[in-house]
């Protein structure tokens, strides 16, 4: 697609979005006016538009355009998908509606009622999302027929470059035509030659190749450690000629990390992270933790009071046991539990460490001599852990997450992969609890924690919570 044609279509898209906003605004206004009683045609035609209201509406149009631009709805979206289009449209219309409603309320516009805002949001969201989906379907059909193609050149012949190319070629609807590869002589070329692809230039001949051929984009898939200088030179060369340059973000060939793009004061940052750190599901999880812990503390307060009395009456020492545990990214916090052992249990640990019945650095034995009679019951029913709801309410823990470990146990870790379990908040229950607890070997326990991190979702949290109740009632693996 030529630049002129693309600019023309993009301009039409912007106008269409504004027309959708205007139409939705008028329909929402009409429905609001009609609710207050039918209006005659003569009355409608006799309405006057004040200059102030007109200026206010023009300001709303500008806000609407800026919000849509901020959500990237006018950027090239060739490599995105329908789901992203719908979510971005939803985010743009929701933000635009909230900002517009705030402006209307600020200027005391009477029609800015809840019904008006809801109708406006539903109309703009449904039309904007449908419009993007239809637009993508039309463009994909055009690209499948060999039109509106982007000519792409891949810099590098390593496995990462080949994997990227395989994905591009499996998606003809994206409209990319692979020109070839650029690289120098290296040991991996034998494997590359069996792929069926070909090298069109080396690093020295690339400038001349770019001058004489149609190249829309260059994808850099070179190893940054050994070929950073060449990659920088070629990126600068592409910049001079106005050629789009893309860099495969996983330059370190990480296996389990997710990748995100951020911008800080004009500097673009490629971020590698494990687990989920942001987004609506994470926000919902935090809300569930706060509200859920508060509700459960109120609901279980009679039971907690009864347990506190039992602990105080059946053994000497404090009611609560407090211990330093490692939380999110190894932050130290004080965990609270009902005391189930004798008061000096920590000092007695060294004398019985040789009796440990589990593998790894953790210490657990079924018949720990330090446990009080009431403590056995509390541990078997997990009632001793109810005070940890205060830790959840404070934000040190989550309802669902890997169990927090004492600093002593962490010092015994001998594999760095096990330490990734600390990249999320610890929790009251997790896969370890519902799969046998102390009966599970330490290494399998750590693998279950990483499985939770890698596959986390709100649905997984719900399934773990549903399995926790029968696991607690059975007292399986409690020690």
PEMO-V374601 format. One record per residue. PHI is phi as a letter, one per 40 degrees, with the letter a starting at -180 (NA if undefined). D_CENTER is the distance of its C-alpha to the mean C-alpha in whole Angstrom. Layout:
BEGIN
phi->PHI d_center->D_CENTER
phi->PHI d_center->D_CENTER
END
This chain:
BEGIN
phi->NA d_center->34
phi->c d_center->36
phi->c d_center->34
phi->c d_center->37
phi->c d_center->36
phi->c d_center->32
phi->c d_center->33
phi->c d_center->35
phi->c d_center->32
phi->c d_center->30
phi->c d_center->32
phi->c d_center->33
phi->c d_center->29
phi->c d_center->29
phi->c d_center->32
phi->c d_center->31
phi->c d_center->28
phi->c d_center->31
phi->c d_center->33
phi->c d_center->30
phi->c d_center->30
phi->c d_center->34
phi->c d_center->34
phi->c d_center->32
phi->c d_center->33
phi->c d_center->37
phi->c d_center->36
phi->c d_center->34
phi->c d_center->37
phi->c d_center->40
phi->c d_center->38
phi->c d_center->38
phi->c d_center->42
phi->c d_center->43
phi->c d_center->42
phi->c d_center->44
phi->h d_center->47
phi->c d_center->48
phi->b d_center->49
phi->c d_center->52
phi->c d_center->52
phi->c d_center->54
phi->c d_center->52
phi->c d_center->49
phi->c d_center->51
phi->c d_center->52
phi->c d_center->49
phi->b d_center->49
phi->c d_center->46
phi->c d_center->46
phi->c d_center->45
phi->c d_center->43
phi->c d_center->41
phi->c d_center->41
phi->c d_center->39
phi->c d_center->37
phi->c d_center->36
phi->c d_center->36
phi->c d_center->33
phi->c d_center->31
phi->c d_center->31
phi->c d_center->30
phi->d d_center->27
phi->d d_center->26
phi->c d_center->26
phi->c d_center->25
phi->c d_center->22
phi->c d_center->21
phi->c d_center->22
phi->c d_center->19
phi->c d_center->17
phi->g d_center->18
phi->c d_center->20
phi->b d_center->23
phi->c d_center->22
phi->c d_center->22
phi->b d_center->20
phi->c d_center->22
phi->c d_center->19
phi->c d_center->16
phi->b d_center->17
phi->c d_center->18
phi->d d_center->15
phi->c d_center->13
phi->d d_center->17
phi->c d_center->17
phi->c d_center->13
phi->c d_center->14
phi->c d_center->18
phi->c d_center->17
phi->c d_center->15
phi->c d_center->18
phi->c d_center->21
phi->c d_center->19
phi->c d_center->19
phi->c d_center->23
phi->c d_center->24
phi->c d_center->23
phi->c d_center->25
phi->c d_center->28
phi->c d_center->28
phi->c d_center->28
phi->c d_center->31
phi->c d_center->33
phi->c d_center->33
phi->c d_center->34
phi->c d_center->37
phi->f d_center->38
phi->c d_center->38
phi->c d_center->39
phi->c d_center->37
phi->c d_center->34
phi->c d_center->34
phi->c d_center->31
phi->c d_center->32
phi->c d_center->32
phi->c d_center->29
phi->c d_center->27
phi->c d_center->30
phi->c d_center->29
phi->c d_center->25
phi->c d_center->25
phi->c d_center->28
phi->c d_center->26
phi->c d_center->22
phi->c d_center->24
phi->c d_center->26
phi->c d_center->24
phi->c d_center->21
phi->c d_center->24
phi->c d_center->26
phi->c d_center->23
phi->c d_center->23
phi->c d_center->27
phi->c d_center->27
phi->c d_center->24
phi->c d_center->27
phi->c d_center->30
phi->c d_center->28
phi->c d_center->27
phi->c d_center->31
phi->c d_center->33
phi->c d_center->31
phi->c d_center->32
phi->c d_center->35
phi->g d_center->35
phi->b d_center->35
phi->f d_center->33
phi->c d_center->32
phi->b d_center->30
phi->c d_center->32
phi->b d_center->30
phi->b d_center->31
phi->b d_center->29
phi->c d_center->30
phi->h d_center->30
phi->b d_center->31
phi->c d_center->29
phi->d d_center->27
phi->c d_center->24
phi->c d_center->26
phi->c d_center->27
phi->c d_center->24
phi->c d_center->23
phi->c d_center->26
phi->c d_center->26
phi->c d_center->23
phi->c d_center->24
phi->c d_center->27
phi->c d_center->26
phi->b d_center->25
phi->c d_center->28
phi->c d_center->27
phi->c d_center->25
phi->g d_center->28
phi->b d_center->28
phi->b d_center->31
phi->c d_center->31
phi->c d_center->34
phi->i d_center->34
phi->b d_center->33
phi->b d_center->35
phi->a d_center->35
phi->b d_center->38
phi->c d_center->40
phi->a d_center->38
phi->c d_center->38
phi->c d_center->35
phi->c d_center->37
phi->c d_center->39
phi->c d_center->36
phi->c d_center->35
phi->c d_center->38
phi->c d_center->38
phi->c d_center->35
phi->g d_center->37
phi->c d_center->36
phi->b d_center->38
phi->c d_center->38
phi->c d_center->39
phi->a d_center->39
phi->b d_center->39
phi->c d_center->38
phi->c d_center->41
phi->c d_center->42
phi->c d_center->39
phi->d d_center->40
phi->c d_center->43
phi->c d_center->40
phi->c d_center->38
phi->c d_center->41
phi->b d_center->43
phi->b d_center->40
phi->c d_center->37
phi->b d_center->34
phi->c d_center->31
phi->a d_center->28
phi->b d_center->28
phi->b d_center->26
phi->c d_center->26
phi->b d_center->25
phi->c d_center->28
phi->c d_center->27
phi->c d_center->27
phi->c d_center->29
phi->c d_center->32
phi->b d_center->32
phi->c d_center->30
phi->c d_center->33
phi->c d_center->34
phi->c d_center->30
phi->c d_center->31
phi->c d_center->34
phi->c d_center->33
phi->c d_center->30
phi->c d_center->33
phi->c d_center->35
phi->c d_center->32
phi->c d_center->32
phi->c d_center->36
phi->c d_center->36
phi->g d_center->33
phi->c d_center->31
phi->c d_center->27
phi->b d_center->26
phi->b d_center->23
phi->b d_center->22
phi->c d_center->20
phi->c d_center->17
phi->c d_center->17
phi->c d_center->21
phi->b d_center->21
phi->f d_center->20
phi->c d_center->18
phi->c d_center->17
phi->b d_center->14
phi->c d_center->12
phi->c d_center->9
phi->b d_center->10
phi->b d_center->9
phi->b d_center->12
phi->b d_center->13
phi->b d_center->17
phi->b d_center->19
phi->f d_center->22
phi->g d_center->23
phi->b d_center->22
phi->c d_center->19
phi->b d_center->17
phi->c d_center->15
phi->b d_center->12
phi->b d_center->12
phi->a d_center->10
phi->b d_center->10
phi->g d_center->8
phi->c d_center->4
phi->b d_center->6
phi->a d_center->5
phi->h d_center->5
phi->c d_center->8
phi->d d_center->8
phi->c d_center->7
phi->c d_center->10
phi->c d_center->12
phi->c d_center->12
phi->c d_center->13
phi->c d_center->16
phi->c d_center->17
phi->c d_center->18
phi->c d_center->20
phi->c d_center->22
phi->c d_center->22
phi->c d_center->23
phi->c d_center->26
phi->c d_center->27
phi->c d_center->27
phi->c d_center->29
phi->c d_center->32
phi->c d_center->32
phi->c d_center->33
phi->d d_center->35
phi->c d_center->38
phi->c d_center->37
phi->c d_center->36
phi->c d_center->39
phi->c d_center->41
phi->c d_center->40
phi->d d_center->40
phi->c d_center->44
phi->c d_center->44
phi->c d_center->43
phi->c d_center->45
phi->c d_center->48
phi->b d_center->48
phi->a d_center->47
phi->c d_center->48
phi->h d_center->45
phi->c d_center->42
phi->c d_center->40
phi->b d_center->37
phi->b d_center->36
phi->b d_center->33
phi->a d_center->32
phi->c d_center->30
phi->b d_center->26
phi->c d_center->24
phi->b d_center->20
phi->c d_center->17
phi->f d_center->18
phi->g d_center->21
phi->c d_center->22
phi->c d_center->25
phi->a d_center->26
phi->c d_center->28
phi->c d_center->28
phi->b d_center->30
phi->a d_center->32
phi->c d_center->35
phi->c d_center->38
phi->b d_center->39
phi->b d_center->41
phi->c d_center->44
phi->c d_center->44
phi->b d_center->44
phi->c d_center->42
phi->c d_center->40
phi->c d_center->43
phi->c d_center->44
phi->d d_center->41
phi->d d_center->43
phi->c d_center->46
phi->b d_center->44
phi->c d_center->42
phi->c d_center->44
phi->c d_center->43
phi->d d_center->40
phi->b d_center->39
phi->b d_center->35
phi->c d_center->34
phi->g d_center->32
phi->c d_center->32
phi->c d_center->32
phi->b d_center->35
phi->a d_center->36
phi->b d_center->39
phi->c d_center->40
phi->b d_center->43
phi->c d_center->42
phi->c d_center->45
phi->c d_center->44
phi->c d_center->42
phi->c d_center->44
phi->d d_center->46
phi->c d_center->43
phi->c d_center->40
phi->c d_center->41
phi->c d_center->40
phi->c d_center->37
phi->c d_center->35
phi->c d_center->36
phi->c d_center->35
phi->g d_center->32
phi->c d_center->33
phi->c d_center->33
phi->c d_center->30
phi->d d_center->30
phi->c d_center->30
phi->c d_center->27
phi->c d_center->25
phi->c d_center->27
phi->c d_center->24
phi->c d_center->21
phi->c d_center->23
phi->c d_center->23
phi->g d_center->19
phi->c d_center->20
phi->b d_center->19
phi->b d_center->17
phi->c d_center->19
phi->b d_center->17
phi->i d_center->16
phi->d d_center->19
phi->c d_center->22
phi->c d_center->23
phi->b d_center->26
phi->c d_center->29
phi->d d_center->29
phi->d d_center->32
phi->c d_center->30
phi->c d_center->28
phi->c d_center->31
phi->c d_center->32
phi->c d_center->28
phi->b d_center->30
phi->b d_center->27
phi->c d_center->24
phi->c d_center->21
phi->c d_center->22
phi->c d_center->21
phi->c d_center->17
phi->c d_center->17
phi->c d_center->17
phi->c d_center->14
phi->b d_center->13
phi->c d_center->15
phi->c d_center->18
phi->b d_center->19
phi->c d_center->22
phi->a d_center->22
phi->a d_center->20
phi->c d_center->21
phi->c d_center->24
phi->c d_center->25
phi->c d_center->25
phi->b d_center->27
phi->h d_center->30
phi->f d_center->29
phi->c d_center->32
phi->c d_center->33
phi->c d_center->30
phi->d d_center->31
phi->d d_center->29
phi->c d_center->27
phi->c d_center->26
phi->d d_center->25
phi->c d_center->22
phi->c d_center->21
phi->c d_center->20
phi->c d_center->18
phi->c d_center->16
phi->c d_center->16
phi->c d_center->15
phi->c d_center->12
phi->c d_center->11
phi->b d_center->12
phi->c d_center->10
phi->a d_center->10
phi->c d_center->12
phi->c d_center->15
phi->c d_center->15
phi->d d_center->15
phi->c d_center->18
phi->c d_center->20
phi->c d_center->20
phi->c d_center->21
phi->c d_center->24
phi->c d_center->25
phi->c d_center->25
phi->d d_center->28
phi->c d_center->31
phi->c d_center->30
phi->c d_center->31
phi->c d_center->34
phi->c d_center->35
phi->g d_center->34
phi->c d_center->33
phi->g d_center->33
phi->c d_center->34
phi->a d_center->35
END
